[in-house]
């Protein structure tokens, strides 16, 4: 039997990034999703294209050997696929991990002792996403406590950092996915070393993932979101349009210079190396071939304002060190102003939280920042400004 991977989330990142690498590495891919129309289309379409675009031209790859299962209505079928799979990956969004954990737990519990452990890798824009998924899987609601003792014989979990810009797609593209040529997929190899590292082309296997995750999250995601939120508040249509505005470009450069200071001092990356990386990221997020609406990039502001995310995470650490955070605070304020945006539930929830709570409560509830932290009073002032403007508006 050939190699098999189950991937949760058959959206653009799943099809265009993760499944593409699995396919190129010789895996049959089983997509797990809950959208009937998407599942039907995948099962009715024997191949699709992954189109990489850049200033130097366009290349295409054809993806085959896949199928899809509805994880909501065909759970037993999915459990059977997972029970015999070599690898399980996901790109569902950090908030959905708890919903895919029960079926993974059932499948892992039923794995034969003759099989190698299932290699589980969460491919999410979040620090320690695979650890989070593993915690949900091992929770007593999903796995009986007495089964945890030899759980490591049935499953292993490795954190990863993924980096590839996948913009909104043409609604007539079918299953085809257009994305940027640049990619980075870094995975912690240590949990797999004694059982064998899965042969997946394109992965950079490392012993210490921390620097890669923070460098990516605090540069790519911070920069992208800074451009989007400033762009939204200045009525720009796309991130590309936003970066043509000198004021917004200076805000993006300012925020990334601040995060650069943290990355250089914390992870021993040289100033020259991080500056070059920063310049590359600014060029990538401003790629005119990958136009992306500011509303789409800015969606889910509550998650992006949370404690370990792209703004509060680096800003809180820098504040403790007495380092400048002016531009990060500007971006945080713009994010707080991203309210009641069409088709974004979190922006509507943010508006309600902002209208129903004191600035102090907002900072604690949304950002997870305690009164003892140095950034706390600056965030309170930031929220106050937004609340005052909302009332006056």
N, C-alpha and C positions, 0 to 999 in steps of 0.2 A: 504494500500500500504506500502511496506517495505521502509527502508531507502535507499537513493540513493546518490552517490557521482560521480561527473564528474572530471576526472583527465586529464589535458593537458600534453601531453608528454608520449608516450607509450614505451619509451626506458627502459634501464636497471634499472635506479633509480625509474622510475614510476611503472614498473611492480614488481620489486624486493623489493622495500622498501615501498613506499607510498601505493600502491594498496594492498599490502600484509596486512598492518595494517588495512586498510579500510575493506578488506574482513574479517579479523579476528574479526572485530567489527560489522559484520552483514550488511554491506552496499553492495548493487549491485553497481558495478563500471562500469562507461562509460568512456572509453579512447577516448580522442580527439587528433588526430595527422594528419599529412599531407602526410605521406609516404604510398602510396597505398598498396605496397607489405606487409608492416607490419600490416596494418589494415585488409587486406584480411586474413592474417595468424591468427590474433587474433580471427576474426569472424569464422574461420574454425576450431579452436582448442578449445574444451570445457574446457580444464584445462591445467595448466602448473605448474612446480615445482619451488619453491624458496629454494635453497640449501645453508645452512649456514656452512661455514668451519672455523675451528680453530685448534689449537694444540691439543685440547681435543677431537677432532672428528668432525663428520659431521651430521647434521640433515636436514630433508626435510619437507617442507610444500606443500600441494597441493592447488592451487588457482582456484576458480570456480566463477560462477555468474558475468560474465563481458561481455562486448561487446565493439565495437569500431566504431567511426564515423570519416570520413574525414572532418575536420573543414574547409577545403578550398572549397570542392565541395558539401558538404551537410550541409551548414550553418543553414538552417531553422530547419533541424532535430536536430542539436546540440542545437540551441536556445530553442527548445521545451524541450529537456532533462534538460538543465540548468534552465529553467523557473520553473521546478517542483523539482529540486534537493535540498537536504539538505545542502550539502557541495560541494565546488569547490576547487580543489588543482591543483598545477602545478609543474613540474620539467622540464622546457624547456630551461633553461639558461637565465641569466639576460637580455641578449640582445634581447630576443624573446618576452619579456613581452608586449612590445608595439603592437605586432602583434596579441596577443590573446585578448587584451583589447576590441576591437570593438564588437566581438561576445558576450563577457561577458556583456558589456554595454547594448546591445540590449535585452539580456535575462533578465537582472536585471530590466530593464525598463518595461518589460512585466509581471513581477511577480504579482500574485494576492495579493491584500491586506489581504486576508484570510490566506496566508502562512507566516510562520516565515521568517525572513531575511535569505538570502543565506549566509552561513559562508564561507568566502574566505581565504585560507591559501596558500601562495606561499612558496614552498619548494626548495629554491635556495641557492647556495653558495654565498650569498651577504647580506650585512647589510641592513635591512629595505626593503627587496624585495617586501613584500606585500604592503607596503606604496607606493612603486614605481608603482606597478600594479594598485593600487587604483587611483593614480594620472592620469594614462593613461585612466582608465575607466571613471573618472569624467571630463576629458578634454572636452571642448565644442564641439570638433569634434565628440566625441562618445556619450556624454550625454548632452541634451539641458540644459542650465543653470537653467531654471525654474523647472527642474525635480530634482535638487539637494537638494531642501529644505526638501523633505521627502525621499531622497535616503536611509538614514539610516534605514528606515522601511523595505527596500527591500534587503539590503546587509550590512554585517559587515565584517571588515577586520582585521586580526590578523597576526602580524609578527611571524616568527618562525626561529629556528636554527635546521638544520638537520646535523647529523654526522653518516655516515656509508660509509665504503670504498667498492665501487662496481667496480672491475677491468674490463678490456676488457674481453669479453666472448668468449668461444669457438664458432667459426663460425657455427659449426654443432649442437649447443645446442637448436636450435629452439627458443621457447619462454622462456625456462628455464633460470633462473638467479642464478648465484653463487656469494655470497658475504660473508663478514665477519660476525661473530656472534654478535660482539659488535654493538650497535646502541644507538643513542640519538636523540630524537625529542622533542624539547622544544618549547612551544607556549605561547604567551602572552594571558592570559585569560581575561584581563580587557575589551576588546571590546565586549565580548560575555556574560559577567556576568548578564546583565539585560534581556537577551533573551534566555539564556540557553547555557551551554557549550556542544558542540557535543560529544557524547559518543564514543570516538576513543581510543581503547586500545593502550598503549605504549607511548602516549603523556604525557610529564611532563608539566602540566599547571602552569605557574608562573605569578607573578605580575610585575616583572622587568626582561625583557629579555636581556637587554644590556650586562651584564656580561657574560651570556651564549654564546651570539653571538660572542663577541670579544674573549672570551677564546677559542672557537672552531676555529674561522677563523684564529686567530693569533698563534695557536698551531698546530692543525691538518693540515690546509691548508698551513700555512707557512712552516711547517716541510716537508710535502709531496713535495711541489714545490721546496724547497731548495735542497732536495735530487735529484729531477728530473733534475733540471738545472745544478747542479754540475756534476751529472752523465752524462748528455748529453755532456757536455764539456770535460769530461774525457773518452768518448767513452764507457760508460757502457750501457748494454742492458736494464736492468730493474731497478726499484727502489731498489729491494732486492739486486741486484748486486752492486748498488751504495753504499748501506749502509755497505757492506763488506769491503769497502775501508776506511782505518783509517782516511785519510785526509777529505773525504766527511762526515764521521760520526762526526768528530770534528766540521766541518762547520755547520751541522744540530744542534748539541748540542749547539754550540755558538749562533746561531740565536734564538733558543728556550729559551736559558737563557736570552737573551736580551728581548724577548717578555714577558717572565715570570716577569721580573722586572717591566714592564708596567702594566701587569694584576694585580700583587700583590699591587702595589701602587695605582692603579686607582679604583679597584673594591673590595678592602678589603679582597681578598682571601689570605689565609696564604701562606707563602713561602713553607712550607712543603706540603701543599695540591697541589699547582701548580707544584711543583717539581715532586710529585708522578704522577700527570696528564701528565706531560711532558714525563716521563719515559714510561708510558702506551702508549702514542701516538707513541713514537719511536719504541716500540715493535710492535704496530699495523701496521705502514706503512712499517715495515720490515718483515711482515708476509710472509714466503716462500710459503704459500698456495694461496696467492693472488698476484702472480707476475704481474707486470704492466709495460709496456714499458715506458721508460723515455719520449719518444716523445709524448705519449698519455697524460701522467700526465702534461707535460709541455705546451700542446697546449693552444692557446689563450693568448699569452704573453702580448698583449696590455691591456687586461682586468686585468691581474694579476699585471700589473705595474701602474694601475690607483690609484687615490688619496685615496680611502677608502679601498683598497684591502689589501691583506695579507702581502705585503712588505712595501709599501710606508706609509700605514696607521700607523702601529706601529712605524716605523722608524722616521717619521716626528714628532710624539708626543714625542718620546724619545729624539730626537735632541733638541726640545724646552726645555726639562727638563735638558739638559746637560748630559744625560745618554749615555753610550757607544752604538754604532750601527755598529761596524766594520763588524760583521758577516752578518747582514742584508744588508749592502752595498755590501758585497761579493756576496750574493745571487741575489741582484738587478743587479749587473754587469753580472752575469751568465745569467740572464733572458734577458738582452739586447743583449746577444750574441746568443740567440735562434732565428736565422733568416733563412728564406728560407727553412723551414723544410717541407718535403713532406706531403701533405694532411693537412696542417695547413695554412689557408689563412692569419690569423693574423700575423704569423711569416714572411710571405712574405710582408705584409703591413708594419710591423716593419722595415724590411730591407730597404724599400723605404723611410720611414720617416727618418731613420738614415742616408741615403745617400743624402737626399734632404734638410736637415735642419742643422742649427748650434746646438751645444750642448745645448745652452741656450733655443732655441726654442723646442728642443726635450723634455727637462725637463718640460717645461710649457705645451706643447701639450699632451704628453703621461702621465705624472705623475700628472698634475694639481697642481704643486708646484709653488708658487709665489716667486719672488726675495727676499722678506722680511723674508722668512722662513729660519730658521737656517740650515736646511738640504740642501738648494738650492745649495750652492757652492760645496758640496760633491757629489751631484748627477751630476752636470755639469762635474766634473773631471772624474767621473765614465763613463759617456757617451763619453767623449773625448778619454779615453783609448780604448774603444770599436771601435770608429770611426777610430782611428789611426791604430789599428791592422787590421781592415777591408781593409783599403787602402794599407797597407803594404803586406797583405796577397794576 
